[in-house]
Amino acid sequence: MATKTFTETEFNQLSEKDRLNNTLEGEFYWAWLSKPKVSDKYKTMIYGVNLVLDDANKAKAEAMGLKVMPADKYTPGDYVVIQRKVRDQSKAAEVAPELVDSMQKPFPSNILIGNKSKGIVKFGRYWFPNGGGGIGTTLFKVQIRELVEFKATEKGFVMDETGFKATGTTDADGFDN
């Protein structure tokens, strides 16, 4: 099924309910849901996820006019990017998507959602005129149905007794106090 192409006029004829109450289910990759990804270049913060879709959800996304991206070396299946940009960084906590567990209870803020987690995202669609026009998303709520917790590691760094060891003063010792 090919992506439905909307014109701005056609998109604006959709009811507010049709634009604001969209859900898709899939597998999460590159999730920035518990905390936003910060872009110094564009001066924005982004809550978002690459949502890998099964055939039914892929057809649903295409019918909504969303751009379905093909699998790549970072995301193992066809996916859509669902995100919410925050331009005023002082409001990041206010516009964060609501995160809930499989029982609709608040998701703990200290747990980071890792690749291969599964769930449902609720989002709105909007029309953006840049680059010839298209449909963007605003992430509202995420239900985590199967969690794969992200654990940061320091891969690549090791203790090496035979390697170089700093001796003498450090840079900090050379500064006048």
N, C-alpha and C positions, 0 to 999 in steps of 0.2 A: 504494500500500500504506500502510495506517495504522500508526502506531506501536503496537507491542505494549504493552499496559498490564499491568505486573506489580503484584501486591500484595506486601507485605513477605514474607508467608509463601511465596508462589510464588518470589520471588527467593531466599529463603534455602534453598529446595530445590534450587537449581542447584548443581552440583558446584563445588568450588574451581577446578578446571581451567577450567570454563565461565566463571567470574567473572574469572579472572586472565589468560587467554590470548586476548585479543581483538585483532584487527588491522583497520585500515581504510586504504584508499589514496585519496589525493586531492591537491588543490592547496592549498598553505599560504597563509594570510593572517593578519596580526597575530601572527606567530610570536615567542614569547618562549621560545626553546629553548636558546640558548647562554648566556643569562643570564636571571634571573627578573625579572618585572615586580613592582615593590614597591608595596604598597598601605598607605600610612600610616594611612588611615581604618580599615581592618580589621586592621592589624598582621600582615599576611601577605605572603608572596612567592609568586608563581605562575609556574610553567613551563606554557606552554600554546600552543595553536594553534587557529585557526578552520580547519577542514578542509573545503574545498569538495568535494562528492562527485558522482561520476557516478551513473547510475541504479542500477547493480548495488550499489555501496557504500552508496547511500542506502537501498536495500531491506534491506541487511545491518544498517545502523545502526538502522533502525526495528525490525527483528526483535529486536535486542538491548535494546530499550526506551529507546534514547537519543532525546533531543529533537532533532529536525531543524529547524533554523531556516531560514526563507525568505531568499532573497537580499535584500540591502539596499544602501544607497548605499556601504557600505564593503567588502562581501563580495559578489562577483558571481554567486554560485550558492547553491543550498541547501547548508547546512553544519551540522556539529556542532562543539561546543567540547570539545576534549580537553585536560584540564589536570591539574596536580598542585599542590596548595596546600602551602605550607611555613609552619607556624605558628612553629616555633622557628628563627629566622633563622640561628643558629649552625650549623644542620645543612643549610643550603641546598646546599652543594657535595656533601654525602653523598647527597642524595636527587634530585639533578639527573637528568633522563632521560639515558640513554646515547644519544649521537649517533654515527651511523656513516654512511659514504659508501656508494655503490652496490656496493662490493666488501667490505663489512662491516669496513672499517678505521676506526679512530677519526677522527671529524670534527674539524678544527682549531678550537680554542676561540676563536681571534681572528677568525673569519669569522662574520658575522651573516647569518641566513637571511632573505631578503626575500620579499615577496609574489610569487606565481606560481611559487615553487619547488614541486617535486612530490616526493612520497615516501609512505612507509608509517609509520603509528604503531602501536605496541603498547601496550596499556593494560589495566588491570583495571577492573572495575565494582564499585561498592559501593552499598548502600542507605543513603539518608539520610532521616531522619524529618521534617526541617524543611519547612515549607510544604506539608504534606499528604503528604509522602513522594515519593520518586523515586529515580532511578538517577544516581549521580555517577561520575566517572572518575578514575583515577589513572594518569598518563602514566609509562610505564616506559622505552620505547626508541623512537627515531626513525631511520629510514633515509632519507637524502636521495638521491633518484634523479636529480633535475634541479635544479641550484642556480641561483637568481637571487640574487646577493649583494646585501645591503642596504648602501647607501652613504649615510651621513648628509650632508646638505647644509645650508647656511645660507641657505635661500631667503628672500627678502624684504629682506635687508640688502645695501646697496650702498655704495660709496665715492662721495661727492658733494662735489666741490670747491666748489660754489656754495651748499651748505647751511650750517646752523649749525655753528660750530666753537667748542669750549670754549676760553676764555682765562683767564688768571689762575691762581689756586690751585685745587686740587682739595679735596674734602671731607677727604681724608686729611691735607692740609697744615694744616688748621685744628685738628687734635687735638693736645693736649699729649702729649709723649712721656714 
